[in-house]
Every structure is written in structure tokens, then in C-alpha cells.
């Protein structure tokens, strides 16, 4: 503690010394400015007018100090001098010169020639700004000399000479440890040949390969937050040298605060290659719906659930109930949010949604006002072996949560669904379709506003293909793909979570909302692009192995049934969110089937469960392999 106190004292003393150094230096320069003004105005005969200075130098010093300290001029760190500080210096100069002029005219009864005022202003401004710019240049030069030889050799090219590129280039030029900036490329031909911070726009992206070779570029930064996946693909395709380090700024939908800085630059990922358009959210409406509310998120430690937690923390709820059956997942999201949002009231609940008694106890004590239901078993092949678990978690768990939301008059209930619920070929998809039916039914009879939000795969979520491919590539391959023709819809975790919050605003009477997923992506193509991004050539360095579709999988996923396509209401206030016209269901028949499923999940066989699901969902075409339902029953 004594050492820390001494260290703090020493740092304060250094700051004080630095501050006094600049004050003393500037006082000398202000006085010198006045003397030079006299010398230039009167030449050799300036001695006759020296009394204008000798009688007033104390007043000149006091007036300058008064305005400099009032405007807190010396609270600035001069090695970071910018336009803002220059304006403060200019204002100090104007006030000082005007006040000195008034003092000499009124109190000394001397006439001060206007030329003196002009010269005094000129010299004072030049000296006070010049000494600080010299210090900034010296500090920058000293920093560059300190940087390691390795970093000094790194030659950087920025793609994009817009606002984001300007910010990044400024940091690179200022800090030698970030490398040497060779210049820019930009597709705006009017910018070619012009300079930003002294670095020229060397050409367009069509010429990037030639520019890389000519300037011996080691690293490329794509500084275009608004770039689409197609634009990023075109840029990357132009770069033949796979050893070049390619980095990028996050997309606009990731830059929540809209601020660009070098610290936000990251490695180029497959998400950037696939690309998604920025999302425009009605943040005010979302904030109004969540501020000071008790929000419960089931599956809070999962990929989607945890991202919903991160998003909601920005809208100042009264408290967030983090419900998850995984102790590790719950611990991780709780730890992360306590660090990032220490003032948010977080309530961790280690609980399975199939536990009706404990779940009701929570509703009685806490009474959640908004529920986002993201808890679910989601791995298609695994649930083919264990259909009873899909019934328990995805169907019975949803029914338990929805029933309590209705009973305790929760304001809003939003369930996360999946494209696999359409014409399901898997137990997982079928169980989520039945869960949608439960939500729709409660929405028609409840004061609670129920809704389900249906979308496809989430990029880089736990258990998705991207972490698997990344691991396989790191291990030297092969990368395993089920089929060369298989396609899937994808969204980023951030995009999906934001749209879920937006769709929740439109919930009313059990609607199923469908998110615009764009075009489905070929998984084989995705594997090739990931191999290239990680610096290898597909088929040469890393092989791609076709392993065939796994149990319950389809070549293509759908977002709507044929009936839903024919009757789809395409209008919501958000262009990426649509309302699906879900087929009406007989309530008694539905819950009778669910009751029988619950009994079979406890006592019956996998074959009986699948048969019962088929009765509830006639369009469910199960994976037919009887061995599948018995070989893993220990």
C-alpha cells in the first residue's frame, strides 16, 4: 500500500511538473510575441516604444494566465493535440490580445498601433500552437523508434478511403507499433491519387493484386463497415497471396455505438464473406418495452439466449432472470454480464423447464413480465436417438413455461423456433413445430402476447458447422461435409437476437414470425471459403470429405409450408420480419396428443413416440431406421 501511494504521488508530481513546464514556456512565448511585434513594427527605433512592454509585461502575463487557466488549457495532453485544443488556444489568444489592448488604451493612456495587435496575435498563435505540434511530432517519432523491427516491417494497405479508413489510418500513422501504412485502395475513382493523412489512394480494388506486389504489402485492413458479403468476397478473391494477413472492421450491425477505432479491427471471418445487410432496429420502442421490466430468458447460457441477454442489458431492465439447466453455461453468462453490466440486477436460475413445481415457485416469487424462451435441444442427429428428450425439453418444457406465462399474466412471451419445423424430417424439427402450435394456441386465449420467431442456422453458434470446420482445419483436415448440394439458411448471432427483440414488439395473438434469412448458403462452398480464409488451399492443403446426410437431415431447409406461402402476410413494420399464416389447430386434439406424448416419453419406446408425433403432424416424415431407435439405449 505504501509503495502504491508513493507511485501515485510520483505520477502526480510528474504531471504537475509537466503542467508548470508548459505554463512557464508559454508565458515566455507570449512575452516574446509582444517584443517581436514591437521590433518588427518599429525596427531599429523600437527602444523608444519599449516602455509599452516594460510597463505592462506583468499585466500581459496575468491576463494570459487568467484566460488560459479559466479555459483549462493546461488540462490537455499535448502529444494528442487536435483541432479542439487548437480552437481553445485560439480563443485564449483572442481574449488575451483584446484585454491587453483595452488595458493599455484605457489605463495606460497609450495608443497601441493596430499593426501591433495583428503581429502580437500572429506570433502568439504561431508559438503557442507550434511548440505543442513540435512536441507531438517528437513524441510520435520517439514512439516509432521504440517499436520492434518486426512490427516496423509490417506494411499495411487499407481498403476503403472513407470515414472508417480515415480513422484507422490516423491511428496507424500516429502509432509506429501498428505497422507502416503504404496507402489505400478505393472503388471511388475520384479519390484515386488523392491523399489521406499523407497516404495516397493507390488505385481501385480491381488493381489490388498489382498494388500488393508493388508495395510488398503484408497486411490488409478492410475498413468498410457497410460492405456486403458479396463485396468482401470480391476483394478477397483478388488477393492471390494467402499468406497476407486480412483483417476487417465489424459490420454496422455489430457496431452498436457506431464508433470506429483500431481496437475493433478483427480477423476476417466466414461471417464477413457470407455477409448480411445491416439491421435497422426501432431501439426506442424496444427500450420502452424493456426498461424497468423483469425479464426471464430460458436457455440464457446458450448461443441465442446469451446474445439476447447481452442485447437486453443495454435497455436497462429492472432485473434479468437467467434460466438454464447447464451450470457451466449459466456461470459463464453471469460472470460476463456482471463484468460488463455491474449495475444490472441478474438472477441466475439453475433449473430445467420440465420441472413444473420449481418453475411455478419462481413465477410466484418473481413474476416475470417479459419472457424470451430460447431453451431447447437442437442437435438433429442426437435427438433422432433420443426422441423422448426432444418431447420433454422442446414440447413439455414449452408448454410448462407458456402455461405459467398465461396463468401469471406475463406481458409478453417470445419463443425461438427454427426452419427445421417446416415439413419436418427430424424429431427436433417436429418437436419445435408442436412447440409453435402450443404458443399459437395460448396466444388466442390469453392476455399475454404470445409469439414464435422462426429462423435458420446461427453462424458460429455452439455445435454449428463453423466451429467444427475451424477445428478440423486447425487439425489438418479433412473437413467433413454431409453432401455437396446441401444448403442452409444462416444468420449471425447478433442479427438473429436483435430481430427477435424487434419481432417481440409485434407479438399479439400467437403469431409465428419468420425472419428474412436471405439466400440459403451451400455448405460445401462455405467449407472451401473457410479453408482459404485460414491460409490453405482446399483439395491441396486440406481435403473436403463427403460423409452423407446424418439421421433426420434434409438437403434443403424451408422457412414456410406451402399453405403458409400461399397465405403469408408479408407486412410488419420491419422489412426483415414477416408473419406466417399458421394453420388452425383443434385445441383438445392437440393437448390430448401432447398428454399422450408425455406419457410415452416416460414409459414408451422411441418408435411409439415417433408414431404419436406423426399423428399430431401428418406432414412429419421421420427418418426410417428402426435400428436407430434401439442401438444407443444403454
ZATIMI-887888 format. One record per residue (C-alpha): residue number from 1; x, y, z. Coordinates in Angstrom, 2 decimals. Layout:
<sefis>
nr	east	north	up
NUM	X	Y	Z
...
</sefis>
This chain:
<sefis>
nr	east	north	up
1	0.00	0.00	0.00
2	2.90	2.33	0.86
3	4.56	1.58	-2.49
4	1.28	2.24	-4.36
5	0.83	5.55	-2.53
6	4.40	6.60	-3.36
7	3.89	5.59	-7.00
8	0.68	7.60	-7.20
9	2.37	10.61	-5.57
10	5.28	10.43	-8.02
11	2.97	10.26	-11.03
12	1.03	13.28	-9.74
13	4.28	15.21	-9.24
14	5.39	14.38	-12.80
15	2.06	15.66	-14.15
16	2.36	18.85	-12.09
17	5.91	19.40	-13.32
18	4.83	18.89	-16.90
19	1.93	21.32	-16.43
20	4.18	24.00	-14.89
21	6.74	23.48	-17.64
22	4.17	24.27	-20.33
23	2.81	27.25	-18.38
24	6.28	28.77	-17.95
25	7.20	28.07	-21.59
26	4.02	29.67	-22.89
27	4.42	32.74	-20.63
28	7.87	33.28	-22.14
29	6.47	32.82	-25.66
30	3.60	35.27	-25.04
31	6.05	37.91	-23.82
32	8.41	37.17	-26.70
33	5.50	37.59	-29.12
34	4.84	41.11	-27.81
35	8.51	42.07	-28.05
36	8.81	40.73	-31.61
37	5.70	42.71	-32.55
38	7.38	45.92	-31.35
39	10.65	45.05	-33.10
40	9.02	44.37	-36.47
41	6.63	47.34	-36.26
42	9.25	50.00	-35.22
43	12.50	48.42	-36.46
44	15.70	49.91	-35.03
45	13.72	52.57	-33.18
46	11.79	50.07	-31.11
47	13.65	51.15	-27.95
48	11.61	54.34	-27.87
49	8.49	52.22	-27.54
50	9.97	49.59	-25.22
51	8.06	51.17	-22.34
52	4.86	49.71	-23.87
53	6.26	46.34	-22.85
54	8.24	47.18	-19.69
55	5.27	48.90	-18.08
56	2.84	46.12	-18.97
57	4.68	42.77	-19.02
58	3.25	41.73	-15.61
59	-0.28	42.59	-16.76
60	0.29	40.73	-20.07
61	1.37	37.64	-18.10
62	-1.54	37.84	-15.62
63	-4.15	38.36	-18.33
64	-2.82	35.42	-20.36
65	-2.70	33.15	-17.30
66	-6.22	34.14	-16.27
67	-7.78	33.12	-19.60
68	-5.54	30.04	-20.10
69	-6.45	28.63	-16.68
70	-10.11	29.62	-16.96
71	-10.38	27.73	-20.25
72	-8.44	24.80	-18.67
73	-5.88	24.98	-21.44
74	-3.26	23.05	-19.47
75	-5.53	20.13	-18.63
76	-4.76	18.77	-22.11
77	-2.14	16.16	-23.04
78	-0.23	17.95	-25.79
79	1.08	14.85	-27.56
80	-2.56	14.28	-28.62
81	-3.22	17.89	-29.73
82	-6.14	18.13	-32.15
83	-8.46	20.74	-33.68
84	-10.35	21.03	-30.38
85	-7.20	22.06	-28.47
86	-6.13	24.44	-31.28
87	-9.52	26.17	-31.05
88	-9.04	26.58	-27.27
89	-5.59	28.12	-27.87
90	-7.10	30.47	-30.47
91	-9.85	31.58	-28.08
92	-7.26	32.18	-25.34
93	-5.24	34.30	-27.77
94	-8.23	36.41	-28.86
95	-9.33	37.12	-25.27
96	-5.75	37.88	-24.16
97	-4.96	40.29	-27.01
98	-8.30	42.10	-26.72
99	-7.93	42.51	-22.94
100	-4.33	43.79	-23.25
101	-5.43	46.28	-25.91
102	-8.23	47.56	-23.63
103	-5.84	47.79	-20.64
104	-3.18	49.82	-22.50
105	-5.71	52.13	-24.14
106	-7.81	52.86	-21.06
107	-5.47	52.57	-18.08
108	-2.06	53.43	-19.52
109	-3.45	56.15	-21.79
110	-1.20	54.91	-24.57
111	-2.24	54.36	-28.17
112	-1.29	50.87	-29.35
113	-0.96	50.73	-33.15
114	-3.30	48.21	-34.79
115	-0.31	46.63	-36.53
116	1.00	45.63	-33.11
117	-2.27	43.86	-32.33
118	-2.10	41.92	-35.59
119	1.56	40.96	-35.17
120	1.08	40.07	-31.49
121	-1.86	37.79	-32.39
122	0.11	36.17	-35.20
123	3.24	35.42	-33.17
124	1.33	34.32	-30.10
125	-0.84	31.88	-32.05
126	2.15	30.55	-34.01
127	4.31	29.99	-30.94
128	1.60	28.52	-28.68
129	0.44	26.05	-31.33
130	3.88	25.43	-32.79
131	5.59	24.29	-29.60
132	2.83	21.76	-28.97
133	2.84	20.44	-32.53
134	6.62	20.04	-32.29
135	6.13	18.06	-29.06
136	3.51	15.86	-30.73
137	5.86	15.22	-33.67
138	8.76	14.43	-31.33
139	6.64	12.04	-29.25
140	5.35	10.30	-32.38
141	8.89	9.95	-33.72
142	10.13	8.59	-30.37
143	7.28	6.03	-30.32
144	8.14	4.85	-33.83
145	11.78	4.41	-32.85
146	10.70	2.24	-29.92
147	8.58	-0.15	-31.94
148	10.12	-3.53	-32.70
149	11.81	-4.24	-36.02
150	9.25	-6.92	-36.73
151	6.29	-4.57	-36.44
152	8.12	-1.84	-38.30
153	8.44	-4.18	-41.28
154	4.69	-4.87	-41.44
155	3.36	-2.98	-44.45
156	-0.37	-2.23	-44.27
157	-2.85	-1.45	-47.05
158	-6.31	-0.10	-46.16
159	-9.29	-0.97	-48.36
160	-11.69	1.96	-48.15
161	-10.69	5.64	-48.01
162	-13.94	6.75	-46.35
163	-14.62	7.84	-42.78
164	-13.69	4.47	-41.26
165	-10.49	4.24	-43.30
166	-9.53	7.76	-42.23
167	-9.91	6.90	-38.53
168	-7.87	3.70	-38.87
169	-5.14	5.38	-40.96
170	-4.82	8.18	-38.41
171	-4.09	5.65	-35.66
172	-1.59	3.71	-37.78
173	0.27	6.87	-38.83
174	0.35	8.11	-35.23
175	1.48	4.79	-33.73
176	4.51	3.16	-35.25
177	3.84	-0.16	-33.50
178	0.82	-0.78	-35.75
179	3.00	-1.03	-38.86
180	3.76	1.13	-41.88
181	0.78	2.35	-43.93
182	1.59	2.14	-47.65
183	-1.74	3.70	-48.73
184	-5.35	2.99	-49.65
185	-7.44	1.38	-52.35
186	-10.96	2.61	-53.03
187	-13.52	2.00	-55.75
188	-14.39	5.70	-55.91
189	-12.21	6.73	-58.87
190	-12.37	10.40	-57.86
191	-10.35	9.50	-54.73
192	-7.56	7.73	-56.65
193	-4.36	9.78	-56.49
194	-5.57	11.89	-53.56
195	-4.13	11.58	-50.05
196	-5.49	10.94	-46.57
197	-3.08	11.85	-43.75
198	-0.29	11.96	-46.32
199	-1.00	8.46	-47.69
200	-2.28	8.17	-51.26
201	-5.21	6.23	-52.66
202	-3.17	3.95	-54.94
203	-6.00	2.54	-57.06
204	-9.26	0.60	-57.04
205	-9.91	-2.88	-55.69
206	-9.59	-4.26	-59.25
207	-5.92	-3.28	-59.06
208	-5.32	-4.59	-55.55
209	-3.17	-7.55	-56.60
210	-0.78	-5.29	-58.54
211	-0.69	-2.79	-55.66
212	0.09	-5.56	-53.15
213	3.04	-6.83	-55.21
214	4.43	-3.38	-55.99
215	4.29	-2.18	-52.36
216	5.20	-5.53	-50.75
217	2.05	-5.47	-48.59
218	1.95	-7.83	-45.57
219	-1.41	-6.89	-44.07
220	-4.75	-5.66	-45.43
221	-7.49	-3.95	-43.43
222	-10.96	-3.84	-44.98
223	-12.29	-0.61	-43.46
224	-15.81	-0.65	-44.91
225	-18.34	-1.44	-42.14
226	-21.21	-1.26	-44.66
227	-19.63	-3.78	-47.06
228	-21.88	-6.65	-48.13
229	-20.71	-10.25	-48.19
230	-20.51	-10.07	-51.98
231	-18.21	-7.03	-51.84
232	-15.93	-8.69	-49.28
233	-15.80	-11.87	-51.40
234	-14.80	-9.85	-54.46
235	-12.00	-8.13	-52.52
236	-10.67	-11.39	-51.07
237	-10.88	-13.11	-54.47
238	-8.44	-10.51	-55.90
239	-5.75	-11.47	-53.34
240	-3.80	-14.49	-54.57
241	-1.18	-14.49	-51.79
242	-2.85	-16.44	-48.98
243	-0.09	-15.54	-46.52
244	-1.27	-11.93	-46.40
245	-2.98	-11.13	-43.11
246	-6.53	-9.89	-43.85
247	-8.41	-8.02	-41.14
248	-11.67	-6.12	-41.12
249	-13.91	-3.85	-39.12
250	-17.13	-5.31	-37.71
251	-20.28	-4.82	-39.76
252	-22.65	-1.96	-38.96
253	-24.99	-4.33	-37.10
254	-22.10	-5.19	-34.75
255	-21.01	-1.59	-34.18
256	-23.85	-0.86	-31.78
257	-22.40	2.51	-30.71
258	-21.46	3.36	-34.30
259	-17.88	4.18	-33.31
260	-14.91	3.03	-35.35
261	-11.46	2.51	-33.82
262	-8.38	0.39	-34.45
263	-9.17	-1.66	-31.34
264	-12.30	-3.01	-33.07
265	-10.37	-4.47	-36.01
266	-10.51	-8.27	-36.04
267	-9.51	-11.15	-38.27
268	-11.66	-11.72	-41.34
269	-14.20	-14.45	-40.56
270	-16.58	-16.53	-42.64
271	-19.42	-14.27	-41.42
272	-17.83	-11.39	-43.34
273	-17.57	-13.45	-46.51
274	-21.19	-14.60	-46.32
275	-22.28	-11.13	-45.29
276	-25.59	-9.83	-44.02
277	-27.19	-6.44	-44.54
278	-27.20	-4.05	-41.56
279	-30.32	-4.19	-39.39
280	-32.31	-1.09	-38.57
281	-33.92	-1.53	-35.17
282	-36.57	0.58	-33.52
283	-34.36	0.93	-30.48
284	-36.65	3.44	-28.74
285	-39.63	1.09	-28.95
286	-37.55	-1.87	-27.75
287	-36.20	0.22	-24.87
288	-39.73	1.29	-23.88
289	-40.85	-2.34	-23.83
290	-37.96	-3.50	-21.60
291	-36.97	-0.60	-19.35
292	-37.64	-1.36	-15.67
293	-39.17	-4.75	-16.59
294	-38.47	-8.15	-15.05
295	-37.24	-10.23	-18.00
296	-36.86	-14.02	-17.95
297	-34.66	-15.72	-20.56
298	-34.76	-19.50	-20.71
299	-31.65	-21.11	-22.17
300	-29.81	-17.94	-21.09
301	-26.41	-19.62	-21.36
302	-26.89	-20.90	-24.92
303	-25.78	-19.18	-28.13
304	-29.03	-17.32	-28.82
305	-30.10	-16.95	-25.19
306	-26.78	-15.42	-24.12
307	-26.83	-12.94	-27.01
308	-30.39	-11.92	-26.09
309	-29.10	-11.33	-22.56
310	-26.29	-9.12	-23.92
311	-28.71	-7.11	-26.03
312	-31.30	-6.66	-23.26
313	-28.70	-5.45	-20.75
314	-28.36	-2.33	-22.93
315	-32.04	-1.44	-22.37
316	-31.93	-1.12	-18.55
317	-34.44	-3.74	-17.35
318	-35.30	-3.90	-13.67
319	-33.83	-7.40	-13.50
320	-32.94	-10.32	-15.76
321	-33.68	-13.90	-14.74
322	-31.03	-16.15	-16.31
323	-32.61	-19.60	-16.51
324	-30.52	-22.54	-17.73
325	-30.10	-26.22	-16.94
326	-26.33	-26.09	-17.67
327	-24.30	-24.96	-14.68
328	-21.26	-24.01	-16.81
329	-23.28	-22.02	-19.35
330	-25.13	-20.21	-16.57
331	-21.90	-19.40	-14.74
332	-20.21	-18.06	-17.90
333	-23.01	-15.68	-18.93
334	-23.47	-14.49	-15.34
335	-19.75	-13.75	-14.98
336	-19.63	-11.92	-18.33
337	-22.66	-9.75	-17.61
338	-21.57	-8.89	-14.07
339	-18.34	-7.58	-15.52
340	-19.91	-5.64	-18.41
341	-23.11	-4.50	-16.66
342	-22.34	-4.40	-12.92
343	-25.45	-2.33	-12.14
344	-27.92	-4.73	-13.81
345	-29.77	-7.00	-11.38
346	-29.05	-10.56	-12.57
347	-30.84	-13.56	-11.05
348	-29.27	-16.93	-12.00
349	-31.61	-19.95	-12.01
350	-30.12	-23.41	-12.40
351	-33.35	-25.10	-13.44
352	-34.82	-27.35	-16.11
353	-38.07	-26.09	-17.65
354	-39.55	-29.58	-17.34
355	-39.64	-29.07	-13.54
356	-43.17	-27.65	-13.21
357	-43.15	-27.29	-9.41
358	-39.93	-25.28	-9.16
359	-40.83	-23.27	-12.24
360	-44.16	-22.22	-10.73
361	-42.42	-21.32	-7.50
362	-40.23	-18.89	-9.47
363	-43.26	-17.29	-11.13
364	-44.96	-16.85	-7.75
365	-41.90	-15.16	-6.22
366	-40.53	-13.10	-9.10
367	-43.45	-12.69	-11.57
368	-41.55	-12.12	-14.86
369	-43.11	-9.52	-17.15
370	-41.33	-10.46	-20.39
371	-40.16	-13.96	-21.38
372	-37.78	-14.97	-24.16
373	-37.90	-18.73	-24.46
374	-34.64	-19.93	-26.04
375	-34.21	-23.19	-24.11
376	-34.30	-26.21	-26.43
377	-32.50	-29.34	-27.50
378	-31.34	-28.51	-31.02
379	-28.91	-31.14	-32.39
380	-30.79	-33.03	-35.09
381	-28.81	-36.34	-35.20
382	-28.64	-36.69	-31.40
383	-32.39	-36.28	-30.95
384	-33.04	-38.97	-33.53
385	-31.56	-41.39	-31.00
386	-33.41	-39.85	-28.07
387	-36.86	-38.63	-29.20
388	-38.15	-38.68	-25.61
389	-35.69	-35.89	-24.71
390	-36.99	-33.75	-27.57
391	-40.51	-34.30	-26.23
392	-39.55	-33.39	-22.66
393	-37.49	-30.29	-23.35
394	-38.90	-28.84	-26.56
395	-42.60	-29.72	-26.14
396	-43.39	-30.26	-22.46
397	-40.93	-27.56	-21.35
398	-42.51	-25.04	-23.73
399	-45.99	-25.98	-22.53
400	-44.95	-25.54	-18.87
401	-43.45	-22.11	-19.50
402	-46.32	-20.91	-21.72
403	-48.95	-22.10	-19.24
404	-47.31	-20.21	-16.37
405	-46.90	-17.07	-18.51
406	-50.65	-17.21	-19.22
407	-51.57	-18.02	-15.61
408	-49.48	-15.19	-14.12
409	-50.42	-12.74	-16.91
410	-46.92	-12.11	-18.20
411	-47.00	-9.20	-20.65
412	-45.14	-10.91	-23.49
413	-43.83	-14.37	-24.36
414	-41.48	-14.89	-27.34
415	-40.29	-18.37	-28.31
416	-37.31	-19.10	-30.55
417	-38.22	-21.56	-33.31
418	-36.41	-22.98	-36.34
419	-36.74	-23.53	-40.08
420	-36.49	-27.26	-39.33
421	-40.07	-27.05	-38.03
422	-41.34	-26.78	-41.63
423	-42.23	-30.12	-43.25
424	-40.03	-31.75	-40.58
425	-37.89	-34.76	-41.32
426	-36.34	-34.83	-37.85
427	-37.57	-35.32	-34.29
428	-36.03	-31.95	-33.42
429	-37.92	-30.13	-36.19
430	-41.19	-31.89	-35.36
431	-40.88	-31.07	-31.66
432	-40.30	-27.38	-32.44
433	-43.33	-27.33	-34.77
434	-45.52	-28.67	-31.95
435	-44.00	-26.03	-29.66
436	-45.06	-23.38	-32.21
437	-48.59	-24.80	-32.12
438	-48.63	-24.52	-28.30
439	-47.55	-20.86	-28.46
440	-50.12	-20.08	-31.17
441	-52.90	-21.70	-29.14
442	-52.08	-19.80	-25.94
443	-51.89	-16.59	-27.94
444	-55.55	-16.93	-28.99
445	-56.95	-17.18	-25.45
446	-54.51	-15.27	-23.22
447	-53.97	-11.70	-22.08
448	-50.27	-12.45	-22.56
449	-48.98	-11.56	-26.02
450	-47.52	-14.79	-27.40
451	-45.29	-15.18	-30.45
452	-42.79	-17.58	-32.01
453	-39.88	-16.40	-34.15
454	-38.68	-18.81	-36.82
455	-35.24	-18.63	-38.42
456	-32.43	-20.85	-39.70
457	-28.95	-21.73	-38.51
458	-26.92	-19.27	-36.48
459	-23.37	-18.62	-37.60
460	-20.70	-19.73	-35.11
461	-23.20	-20.90	-32.50
462	-22.23	-23.86	-30.34
463	-22.48	-27.09	-32.29
464	-22.78	-25.34	-35.68
465	-20.62	-26.17	-38.70
466	-18.28	-23.18	-38.40
467	-16.61	-24.16	-35.07
468	-16.45	-27.74	-36.39
469	-14.82	-26.70	-39.67
470	-12.41	-24.39	-37.84
471	-11.32	-27.23	-35.56
472	-10.95	-29.66	-38.47
473	-8.84	-27.18	-40.48
474	-6.62	-26.46	-37.45
475	-6.08	-30.21	-37.07
476	-5.04	-30.52	-40.72
477	-8.32	-31.86	-42.10
478	-10.22	-33.42	-43.58
479	-13.22	-31.09	-43.41
480	-16.40	-33.18	-43.37
481	-19.46	-32.09	-45.36
482	-22.62	-34.20	-45.50
483	-23.42	-33.58	-49.18
484	-22.07	-31.36	-51.95
485	-25.57	-29.98	-52.61
486	-26.69	-29.34	-49.04
487	-27.75	-25.74	-48.33
488	-28.75	-23.95	-45.17
489	-30.10	-20.54	-44.15
490	-27.74	-18.63	-41.89
491	-27.80	-15.53	-39.69
492	-25.27	-14.05	-37.32
493	-25.98	-14.46	-33.61
494	-26.21	-10.69	-33.19
495	-28.60	-10.29	-36.13
496	-30.90	-13.10	-35.02
497	-31.07	-11.82	-31.43
498	-31.79	-8.25	-32.46
499	-34.58	-9.35	-34.79
500	-36.07	-11.50	-32.02
501	-36.29	-8.38	-29.82
502	-37.86	-6.43	-32.68
503	-40.36	-9.19	-33.52
504	-41.34	-9.34	-29.86
505	-42.78	-5.85	-30.21
506	-45.29	-7.14	-32.77
507	-46.47	-10.13	-30.71
508	-50.21	-10.16	-30.18
509	-52.20	-13.36	-30.54
510	-49.81	-16.25	-31.06
511	-48.30	-15.27	-34.42
512	-45.36	-17.13	-35.90
513	-42.89	-14.57	-37.22
514	-40.48	-15.54	-39.97
515	-37.17	-13.72	-40.36
516	-35.79	-12.86	-43.77
517	-32.78	-15.17	-44.00
518	-31.62	-14.07	-47.43
519	-30.43	-16.79	-49.79
520	-29.52	-20.26	-48.49
521	-25.77	-20.95	-48.48
522	-24.06	-24.02	-49.91
523	-22.17	-25.74	-47.08
524	-19.51	-27.15	-49.42
525	-18.78	-23.60	-50.63
526	-18.62	-22.43	-47.01
527	-16.05	-25.14	-46.22
528	-13.90	-24.04	-49.19
529	-14.02	-20.39	-48.14
530	-13.10	-21.20	-44.54
531	-10.09	-23.23	-45.69
532	-8.93	-20.28	-47.83
533	-9.51	-17.79	-45.00
534	-7.26	-19.84	-42.75
535	-4.45	-19.69	-45.33
536	-4.82	-23.06	-47.09
537	-5.97	-24.32	-50.45
538	-8.97	-26.70	-50.49
539	-8.13	-30.05	-52.05
540	-4.41	-29.28	-51.94
541	-3.59	-28.48	-48.30
542	-6.89	-29.52	-46.71
543	-9.24	-32.16	-48.13
544	-13.04	-31.97	-48.03
545	-14.68	-35.30	-47.32
546	-18.35	-36.06	-48.14
547	-19.88	-38.23	-45.40
548	-23.58	-38.35	-46.38
549	-26.63	-36.88	-44.67
550	-26.99	-37.73	-41.00
551	-30.20	-39.05	-39.43
552	-33.04	-36.54	-39.71
553	-31.20	-34.11	-42.02
554	-32.50	-32.69	-45.31
555	-30.66	-31.32	-48.31
556	-32.61	-28.07	-48.15
557	-34.44	-26.33	-45.32
558	-37.61	-24.25	-45.72
559	-39.00	-21.28	-43.83
560	-42.66	-21.76	-44.83
561	-45.03	-24.61	-45.63
562	-46.91	-24.49	-48.93
563	-50.07	-23.27	-47.15
564	-48.08	-20.60	-45.33
565	-46.51	-19.41	-48.59
566	-49.94	-19.12	-50.18
567	-51.40	-17.22	-47.21
568	-48.39	-15.38	-45.92
569	-48.98	-11.85	-44.64
570	-45.86	-10.06	-45.83
571	-46.32	-6.90	-43.85
572	-44.89	-5.93	-40.49
573	-43.29	-2.56	-39.69
574	-39.87	-4.18	-40.22
575	-38.85	-5.27	-43.72
576	-36.95	-8.34	-42.43
577	-39.82	-9.72	-40.32
578	-42.90	-11.42	-41.77
579	-45.98	-13.00	-40.23
580	-46.75	-16.59	-41.13
581	-50.39	-17.63	-41.52
582	-50.30	-20.75	-39.36
583	-52.89	-23.48	-39.89
584	-55.63	-23.61	-37.24
585	-55.36	-26.48	-34.74
586	-58.04	-28.23	-32.69
587	-57.09	-27.40	-29.10
588	-58.50	-30.52	-27.43
589	-56.91	-32.79	-30.03
590	-53.53	-31.02	-29.66
591	-53.33	-31.29	-25.87
592	-54.63	-34.84	-25.86
593	-51.75	-35.74	-28.19
594	-49.23	-33.84	-26.06
595	-50.50	-35.59	-22.92
596	-50.01	-38.96	-24.60
597	-46.54	-37.91	-25.76
598	-45.62	-37.01	-22.18
599	-46.71	-40.44	-21.01
600	-44.80	-42.15	-23.84
601	-41.68	-40.09	-23.06
602	-41.73	-41.67	-19.59
603	-42.88	-45.20	-20.35
604	-42.93	-45.79	-24.09
605	-40.43	-46.60	-26.83
606	-38.85	-44.32	-29.41
607	-40.96	-45.90	-32.17
608	-44.18	-45.17	-30.27
609	-43.13	-41.55	-29.70
610	-42.41	-41.01	-33.38
611	-45.71	-42.64	-34.34
612	-47.60	-40.31	-31.98
613	-45.75	-37.26	-33.36
614	-46.83	-38.34	-36.85
615	-50.45	-38.39	-35.69
616	-50.13	-34.80	-34.45
617	-48.09	-33.71	-37.50
618	-49.19	-35.60	-40.63
619	-46.52	-33.81	-42.72
620	-43.73	-35.17	-40.49
621	-41.76	-37.75	-42.48
622	-39.43	-39.44	-39.97
623	-36.03	-40.94	-40.66
624	-36.87	-44.63	-41.04
625	-34.25	-46.80	-39.42
626	-35.58	-48.97	-36.59
627	-32.06	-49.84	-35.51
628	-31.51	-46.14	-34.81
629	-34.11	-46.16	-32.05
630	-32.58	-49.05	-30.12
631	-28.82	-49.26	-30.65
632	-27.96	-46.45	-28.22
633	-30.35	-47.41	-25.41
634	-27.96	-48.48	-22.68
</sefis>
